[in-house]
Amino acid sequence: MSTRASTLAGHVMSAPSIIALFLWMIVPLGMTIYFSFLRYNLLSPGMEEWIGFVNYKFFLTDHAFFASLANTLILVGSVLVITVIGGILIGLMLDQAIFGRGILRILVISPFFIMPTVNALVWKNLLMNPVSGFFAWISMSLGFQPIDWFTQAPLTAIIIMVAWQWLPFATLILLTALQSLDRDQKEAAQMDGAGPIAIFFYITLPHLSRAITVVILIETIFLLTVFAEIFVTTGGGPGLATTNIAFLVYTQALLQYDVGGASAGGIVAVILANIVAIFLVRLIGKNLDA
Amino acid sequence: METNFKSPTGKIAYSVFAWIVGLAIFFPILWMALTSFKSEIDAVNMPPLFFDFNWTLENYTGILEQSNYFKFAMNSIILSFGSTIIGLVFAVTCAWAMAFNPTKRTKDTLLWMLSTKMMPPVGVLVPIYLMFRDWGLLDSRFGLIMVLFLMNLPIMVWMLYTYFKEIPKDILEAARMDGATLPKEIFFVLLPMAVPGIASTMLLNIILAWNEAFWTLNLTTSDAAPLTAFIASYSSPEGLFWAKLSAASTLAVAPILVVGWFSQKQLVRGLTFGAVK
């Protein structure tokens, strides 16, 4: 039923959203690209001039870029490993017929709904504080010296709090995938004498592969731009120890007012995210019967 | 794929183990809530006090007496509901068009919309910030509502699209045959059938907008600042107000936690864009 009138109605009705998104993303992105080729500092207005790739050269050869790229990759990689493995284990755990499963599931997914600033400050002050934090008490009870997380291992501290926030997401998606696993297949394998480990590696894990891919891709996109957790706990420091690309771009733009340099950094971040986004969009597109 | 335990003892032992793991994950939230009822001195006591402290509401009364707490809370409500309602108007019409009047380009358009969601916000931070500065939108609720609405629009369109696809097209066509105009078709035929889907789309959007902490921190200073920014103000090193921080945090997360518990199933649909069922 694709009459001309209905097609027209379809265009008219979908146009506002498409135009709004276009103005919101494509136009500013074009401006960022343009700024990235300018010498443009908010402290010296009126001095803008075209300088080609100089901003990129500065950004990409700055040691701060390598430090923050390394931090970004370590942060994303570590959180992915923790949440995917943890998510599979907790998903398997919640998939059993245990007492109070509904309530338990609510407890496990709760961290996802905590706003990032609360997450970061509760972990920093109530749990990881070296003098009065809960972890310090555990260390001392076990006879160890308490760890001063934000001095000795600041990036690890950020990784732990971000992983805590994303573990529920991985768990929920992997649990959903686990629940769609065909039970007969597993029973047949059991009758053929397969143990729980063999069943996990030959039946469960292959069934989960798609969901795991989705978790990895979506988490990567969000984890590349972790910001608030760093902003309220370490401010990127000590030194550059917890500065990721997103935070580096922020400091260049809103603290050093270097619009040109920050724009070049922003474009680098966009390219990094797009490498992941291409795979994700393809995967979703394959699954979409529009 | 659910395992049934062979013996009741096995089930009990396994349940105990699972509850220990679950409580460990939930512990930071529980600890925050407990600390919010302590005095500042009890909050930093070593060893930590679990239940045997003087329970007090002074942190809550202290925060609620601060006149500006309500301003932040009100901003959170205005921003999350405002962006959700505007988003709904745009997303319902767009999803209607895509679900019931698809063209060859519908699929590509949907995927393009999604890809805008994958753009890192730092990629557009500079121009958005400068435009907001020039247009006087910095620290304005209107500006932030627009940002939050546009940020979540792809997810809303996508979720509504998947819900609308489940509604039989024949029903809408029958209404059209009976002479229903387009607005009537959408308002009186489509929307009543899609109420559960619309409700869960709204819930997810409110959660995402409530917790958004990149644009709210970068584009506000005081007038339009929501609870995310209010909590961030506790990060300054002067003084140790951890019991107050806990009370403020508990108040900030409690409503959205409850909303989240109700919408956990829809979360998977909304955040994976239908890639996991």
Chai-1 contact restraints between the chains, C-beta under 6 A:
chainA,res_idxA,chainB,res_idxB,connection_type,confidence,min_distance_angstrom,max_distance_angstrom,comment,restraint_id
A,S6,B,N101,contact,1.0,0.0,6.0,A-B,restraint_1
A,G10,B,A97,contact,1.0,0.0,6.0,A-B,restraint_2
A,G10,B,N101,contact,1.0,0.0,6.0,A-B,restraint_3
A,M13,B,T93,contact,1.0,0.0,6.0,A-B,restraint_4
A,M13,B,W96,contact,1.0,0.0,6.0,A-B,restraint_5
A,M13,B,A97,contact,1.0,0.0,6.0,A-B,restraint_6
A,S14,B,C94,contact,1.0,0.0,6.0,A-B,restraint_7
A,S14,B,A97,contact,1.0,0.0,6.0,A-B,restraint_8
A,P16,B,F90,contact,1.0,0.0,6.0,A-B,restraint_9
A,S17,B,F90,contact,1.0,0.0,6.0,A-B,restraint_10
A,S17,B,C94,contact,1.0,0.0,6.0,A-B,restraint_11
A,S17,B,V157,contact,1.0,0.0,6.0,A-B,restraint_12
A,L21,B,M113,contact,1.0,0.0,6.0,A-B,restraint_13
A,L21,B,T116,contact,1.0,0.0,6.0,A-B,restraint_14
A,W24,B,L150,contact,1.0,0.0,6.0,A-B,restraint_15
A,M25,B,T116,contact,1.0,0.0,6.0,A-B,restraint_16
A,M25,B,M119,contact,1.0,0.0,6.0,A-B,restraint_17
A,P28,B,V124,contact,1.0,0.0,6.0,A-B,restraint_18
A,P28,B,P127,contact,1.0,0.0,6.0,A-B,restraint_19
A,P28,B,I128,contact,1.0,0.0,6.0,A-B,restraint_20
A,L29,B,V124,contact,1.0,0.0,6.0,A-B,restraint_21
A,M31,B,P127,contact,1.0,0.0,6.0,A-B,restraint_22
A,T32,B,G123,contact,1.0,0.0,6.0,A-B,restraint_23
A,T32,B,V126,contact,1.0,0.0,6.0,A-B,restraint_24
A,T32,B,P127,contact,1.0,0.0,6.0,A-B,restraint_25
A,M93,B,A18,contact,1.0,0.0,6.0,A-B,restraint_26
A,Q96,B,T3,contact,1.0,0.0,6.0,A-B,restraint_27
A,A97,B,E2,contact,1.0,0.0,6.0,A-B,restraint_28
A,A97,B,N4,contact,1.0,0.0,6.0,A-B,restraint_29
A,I98,B,Y14,contact,1.0,0.0,6.0,A-B,restraint_30
A,I98,B,S15,contact,1.0,0.0,6.0,A-B,restraint_31
A,I98,B,A18,contact,1.0,0.0,6.0,A-B,restraint_32
A,F99,B,S15,contact,1.0,0.0,6.0,A-B,restraint_33
A,L104,B,G22,contact,1.0,0.0,6.0,A-B,restraint_34
A,I106,B,W261,contact,1.0,0.0,6.0,A-B,restraint_35
A,L107,B,G22,contact,1.0,0.0,6.0,A-B,restraint_36
A,L107,B,F26,contact,1.0,0.0,6.0,A-B,restraint_37
A,V108,B,G22,contact,1.0,0.0,6.0,A-B,restraint_38
A,V108,B,I25,contact,1.0,0.0,6.0,A-B,restraint_39
A,I109,B,Q264,contact,1.0,0.0,6.0,A-B,restraint_40
A,S110,B,F26,contact,1.0,0.0,6.0,A-B,restraint_41
A,S110,B,I29,contact,1.0,0.0,6.0,A-B,restraint_42
A,F113,B,I256,contact,1.0,0.0,6.0,A-B,restraint_43
A,F113,B,L257,contact,1.0,0.0,6.0,A-B,restraint_44
A,F113,B,G260,contact,1.0,0.0,6.0,A-B,restraint_45
A,I114,B,V253,contact,1.0,0.0,6.0,A-B,restraint_46
A,M115,B,N211,contact,1.0,0.0,6.0,A-B,restraint_47
A,M115,B,T228,contact,1.0,0.0,6.0,A-B,restraint_48
A,P116,B,A213,contact,1.0,0.0,6.0,A-B,restraint_49
A,T117,B,A213,contact,1.0,0.0,6.0,A-B,restraint_50
A,T117,B,T228,contact,1.0,0.0,6.0,A-B,restraint_51
A,T117,B,I231,contact,1.0,0.0,6.0,A-B,restraint_52
A,T117,B,A232,contact,1.0,0.0,6.0,A-B,restraint_53
A,V118,B,I231,contact,1.0,0.0,6.0,A-B,restraint_54
A,V118,B,S249,contact,1.0,0.0,6.0,A-B,restraint_55
A,V118,B,V253,contact,1.0,0.0,6.0,A-B,restraint_56
A,L121,B,Y234,contact,1.0,0.0,6.0,A-B,restraint_57
A,V122,B,P28,contact,1.0,0.0,6.0,A-B,restraint_58
A,V122,B,M32,contact,1.0,0.0,6.0,A-B,restraint_59
A,N125,B,W242,contact,1.0,0.0,6.0,A-B,restraint_60
A,L126,B,W31,contact,1.0,0.0,6.0,A-B,restraint_61
A,L126,B,T35,contact,1.0,0.0,6.0,A-B,restraint_62
A,S132,B,V44,contact,1.0,0.0,6.0,A-B,restraint_63
A,S132,B,M46,contact,1.0,0.0,6.0,A-B,restraint_64
A,F134,B,P48,contact,1.0,0.0,6.0,A-B,restraint_65
A,W137,B,P47,contact,1.0,0.0,6.0,A-B,restraint_66
A,W137,B,P48,contact,1.0,0.0,6.0,A-B,restraint_67
A,L172,B,V268,contact,1.0,0.0,6.0,A-B,restraint_68
A,I173,B,V268,contact,1.0,0.0,6.0,A-B,restraint_69
A,I173,B,V276,contact,1.0,0.0,6.0,A-B,restraint_70
A,T176,B,V268,contact,1.0,0.0,6.0,A-B,restraint_71
A,T176,B,V276,contact,1.0,0.0,6.0,A-B,restraint_72
A,A177,B,V276,contact,1.0,0.0,6.0,A-B,restraint_73
A,L181,B,M1,contact,1.0,0.0,6.0,A-B,restraint_74
A,R183,B,M1,contact,1.0,0.0,6.0,A-B,restraint_75
A,K186,B,M1,contact,1.0,0.0,6.0,A-B,restraint_76
A,A211,B,V276,contact,1.0,0.0,6.0,A-B,restraint_77
A,V214,B,T272,contact,1.0,0.0,6.0,A-B,restraint_78
A,V214,B,A275,contact,1.0,0.0,6.0,A-B,restraint_79
A,V214,B,V276,contact,1.0,0.0,6.0,A-B,restraint_80
A,I221,B,M118,contact,1.0,0.0,6.0,A-B,restraint_81
A,L224,B,P120,contact,1.0,0.0,6.0,A-B,restraint_82
A,T225,B,P120,contact,1.0,0.0,6.0,A-B,restraint_83
A,F227,B,F214,contact,1.0,0.0,6.0,A-B,restraint_84
A,A228,B,A213,contact,1.0,0.0,6.0,A-B,restraint_85
A,V232,B,A232,contact,1.0,0.0,6.0,A-B,restraint_86
A,V232,B,S235,contact,1.0,0.0,6.0,A-B,restraint_87
A,A246,B,V122,contact,1.0,0.0,6.0,A-B,restraint_88
A,V249,B,V122,contact,1.0,0.0,6.0,A-B,restraint_89
A,A253,B,L125,contact,1.0,0.0,6.0,A-B,restraint_90
A,A253,B,V126,contact,1.0,0.0,6.0,A-B,restraint_91
A,V259,B,V126,contact,1.0,0.0,6.0,A-B,restraint_92
A,A262,B,V126,contact,1.0,0.0,6.0,A-B,restraint_93
A,S263,B,V126,contact,1.0,0.0,6.0,A-B,restraint_94
A,G266,B,V122,contact,1.0,0.0,6.0,A-B,restraint_95
A,G266,B,G123,contact,1.0,0.0,6.0,A-B,restraint_96
A,A269,B,P120,contact,1.0,0.0,6.0,A-B,restraint_97
A,A269,B,V122,contact,1.0,0.0,6.0,A-B,restraint_98
A,A269,B,G123,contact,1.0,0.0,6.0,A-B,restraint_99
A,V270,B,G123,contact,1.0,0.0,6.0,A-B,restraint_100
A,A273,B,M118,contact,1.0,0.0,6.0,A-B,restraint_101
A,A273,B,P120,contact,1.0,0.0,6.0,A-B,restraint_102
A,A277,B,S115,contact,1.0,0.0,6.0,A-B,restraint_103
A,A277,B,M118,contact,1.0,0.0,6.0,A-B,restraint_104
A,V281,B,L111,contact,1.0,0.0,6.0,A-B,restraint_105
A,V281,B,S115,contact,1.0,0.0,6.0,A-B,restraint_106
A,I284,B,F273,contact,1.0,0.0,6.0,A-B,restraint_107
A,I284,B,A275,contact,1.0,0.0,6.0,A-B,restraint_108
A,G285,B,L111,contact,1.0,0.0,6.0,A-B,restraint_109
A,N287,B,A275,contact,1.0,0.0,6.0,A-B,restraint_110
A,A290,B,T106,contact,1.0,0.0,6.0,A-B,restraint_111
A,A290,B,K107,contact,1.0,0.0,6.0,A-B,restraint_112
